[in-house]
Amino acid sequence: MTDSPAGLDPEIVALRDDLLEFALSLPEAWEDHPWGENVAKVRKKVFAFFGVPDGSHPAGLTVKLPESGDHALSLPEGSPTGYGLGKAGWVTITLGPDLPPRDVLTDWIMESYRCVAPKSLAAKLPGADR
């Protein structure tokens, strides 16, 4: 297996792209590129950061996890997000070979979306009646 043009493992790049595609499938989600990063927004608010695509930083996923944050932080790949965001419940997961299953990562993206999206949009997600 060869590295991607960005210098990252092609499987990790594919996972990051898949997770971004999933995030963009949520109601009214759209992609933006502040600070050179790929982010998913709902309306004008970021709910998931996917890092810079050029390989200059490790591939990662940053989401707001008020319910699952302790679990995510217990993983070796999890850390509080910098710039003070960690204090507000944001967690960064470095994407690598020892990750939780994809469905856990997508659950975390949906949890972050629920935190950031207007309630009327969050109510459209599966399991919103919990």
Buried (B, 14 or more C-beta within 10 A) or exposed (E): EEEBEBEBBEEBBEBBBEBBEBBEEBBEBEEEEEEEBBBBBBEEEBBBBBBBBEBEEBBBBBBBBEEBBEBBBEBEBBBBBEEEBBEEBBBBBBBBEEBBEEEBBBBBBBBBBBBBBEEEBBEEBEEEEE
